[in-house]
Amino acid sequence: MSAAPRTATAGPAAHVLSVSGLEKRFGATVAVDGVSFEVGRNEIVGLLGPNGAGKTTTINMLLGVLQPSAGTIRIEGVDLAAERSRALARTNFAAVYAPLPGNLTVSQNLRVFGLLYGVRRLSDRIEALLAQLDLRRFRDTRCGVLSSGEQTRVALAKALLNDPQLLLLDEPTASLDPATARDVRAKIRACAAAGTGGVLWTSHNMYEVEEVCDRVLFLSRGRILLEGDPRTLPGEHGKATLEELFITVAREPLALEGA
């Protein structure tokens, strides 16, 4: 059953994330072309699209890994280009393709990253996350020998260490079995609802997107083609399901332009 939409709460800035006119060019290739969007408080926004649409490039710009060719990124109202450290201080990231060092134990990984983020009362924060994500029994286990689901939960613990206002999740449940993926989704939804932050989530699993996301953005060839509620957007474009709409975006994006 789809989760009920959540309502963003008021806070010190209008949005957790505001992106305006974002572009990224690699020579003659335009990977991201004039993208603008926001992520509100307590909101989970799905960034969707086929491979090569510009999703990961966009996330890398939000993380400061890539410098935009044009446009602005504001996190909690702070301009990333002008005040990089301050903007990224309340941001974090997790993806299955970016595992934590496998030779370190769960607790060692969390301590190292906690020190990098300057987390206060780090030991207490680590204990709270180990309990929250059911990782206590793995505290002294090397991450490299954990199962995919266990590694995903550790990566999520790392991503929550600094209590981020903006949580970026790139395919966070890819390769997980359905039961583990459901558990991870539930934990992320709970985290999004509990604080004042927001989540930007990429996924190719449309069932997951419909269950988790309050709003979705469909990217095609570096541009936002469609935007709306994942539960109603397909019907607005004559499609029965979100997956059918995704396939149309991937194969026939021109059929949706201006729709």
N, C-alpha and C positions, 0 to 999 in steps of 0.2 A: 504494500500500500504506500502511496506517495506521502511524503511528509508534508504537513501543513506549512504554508509560507510563514516566515517569521517577519516581524515588523522591526525595522531599524529604529534604534533608540537615539535620542539626542546626545550630543557630546561636544567636546571642545572644537572639533572641526566638522564641517558638514559631511565629509566622507573620509573613510579610512584611506582610500586610494582615489586619486583623480589623475587621469591620463588625458592629455590633449594634443592632438596632431602628431602622434608619435610615428616616426619613420626610422627605418634602418635599411641602408643600402650597402651592398657588397659589390663595389665596382658598378657595373651596369645592371646588376640584379637588385630588384626592390623586394626585400623580404617582408617588411612591414610598411604599409602605405597609408599614412594619415589616420591612425587609429585613435579614437577618443572614447573613454568610458569611465565609469566610477564603480567603486565597491563601497556599499554603505555599512553601517555598524550592525553587527549581528547578522550580516548577510553572507550567503555563500553563492558566489557567482561562477558559473561554468564557462570556461573559455574553450570552445569546441571548434573542430574543423579537421579535415583530412591531413595526412602527413604532408609537410611542406607549406601549410597554410600560414605559418608565422607564429604559432603558439609558444614554442620554446624560445624563439628569438625574443618575443615580447617579454617573457618571464626573465630571461637573462638581462634585459635592459632594466626591468624593475628591480633586479638584484644588484645592479651596478656592475655586472660582469661585462656587458657590452655598452658602449657609449652610443646613444641615439644619434642618428644623422640630423634629426630635427624633432621638435616637440618638447613637451614638458611632462614631468612625473612629479606628483606631490603625494607624499605619504604623511598622513596626519597633518596636512597643510604645509609641510616642509618640502621645499624644492630639492629634489635629489641632486641635481647638477650643482646647486649652490652650496648645499650643506649635506654632503654625502653621508658622513658619519652619523649625524643627528637623524637623518631620514631613515637610515638603515638600522638604527639602534633598536627599533621595535618591529623589525621585520625578520621573518625566518622562512625556511624552505625545507621541503622533503620530496624525494622522488625515489622510486625503486632503482633507478639507474645510477644513483649517487649513494651507495652504501657507506656506512661508517667504517673506519679502519678495523679490519677483521682480527688483527693481532691484539687488540685491546679488549678488555672486558667491558661489559655494559656500563658498569659504574665508572670505569676509567674514561671511557668515551664521553660520558655525560659530564664528568669533572673537567676534562680538557676543554670541551666546548663551552661549558659554563664559565670557565676562567677567561676564555677568549671573549665571551659576551659580557664579562664583568657582572655576572649575576650575584646579587647580594644574598647572604645566608644560603650559600650554594648547597651545602649538605642537606639542609631542610628541603630545599626545592627538589633535589634529586630524589629524596625519600618520598616526597609527595607524588612525583611523576611515576616512580616505580610502582607505587600503590595504585595510582589512577589507571595505569596501563597494564596492570597485572604482570609486572616484570620483576618482582622481588626475588623470585626463585632463580632468576638469571643474572643477578647483580654481579657475580664473579665468573660468569661464563664469557668466553671470548666470542665476540660478535660473529666471527667467521664460521662458527660451527652451529649457529642458530638456524632455525628454519626460516623460510621466506616470510611467513607471517610474523614470527618473533622479531626478525630484523626490521620489518616494517614498523612494528610498535616501538622499537628502540629509536628508529629514525624519527618517528613522530614525537617521542619524548624529547629528543634533541631539538626538534623544531619548536617545541613549546617551552624550552628552558627559560628563555628571556621574556616570557609572557607577551608574545608578539601581538601587536595590533593588526598587522597584516601578515597572514599566513598564506604562503604560496605552495600549492601542492600540484606537482606534475605527475600525473598517472599514479597516484598514491597506492592504489590497490591492484595494479597490474600484476598478473601472475599469481595472485592469491586465490585460494580456494573460496567458494561462495560463502561458507560460514565465517571464515576469518575476515573476508572483505566486508561482510555485514557488520562484524564487530568493530572493525576499524572505522567504518562509516559512522556508526553510532557514536563512537568516541569523539570523532571530529565534529559531528553535529552538536554534541553536548558542549564541547569547548567553544564553538562559535556562539552558542546561546548564552553561555555563562558570563562572558566578559563584555567588552565594548568594541572588540575588534571585528574584522571581516576576513573572509577566505576567498582566494581566487584558485579555482580548481580546474585542471584539465583532465579529460578522460575520453576514451573511445567507447566506454560502456554506457550506452544510453539509458539502460534501466537504472544504473547507479546515479546518473545525472538527474533523472526525473525524480528519484527518491530523495536526493540530497540537496540539489540546488534550488535556490529561490528564483534565480534568473539566469538566462544563458545568453552568450554572445557567440554567434557562428562566424568564424573567420574563413575567408576564401581568398586565396592569392594576396594575402597580406592586408585585406580590408575586412571590416565588419559588415557582413552581408545581412544578417538577421539578428534581432534581439527580442527577448520576451520571456514569459513564464514557460518553463519546459513542459508544463502540463496542458497548456492551451495553444502554444505556438504552432504545433503541427496542424491542428484544425484550421488555424488562420490561413494556412497556405495549402489547404486541400490534401493534407497527408494524414494517415491514420495514426501513425506513431512517430515518436522522436527519432527512432532509428531510420525510418523511411525518409524523414526530412534530412537527416544527416547524409544519407546516401545521395539524395538529390543535390545537396550542397557540394558533395564531393564530385559528382559526375556531371551535373547540369546546373552549375551556379547561375548561368545567364538566364535560366528559366525563372529564377527567383528575384532577380534584380528589378527593383521598382515595384515588386508585388506588395 
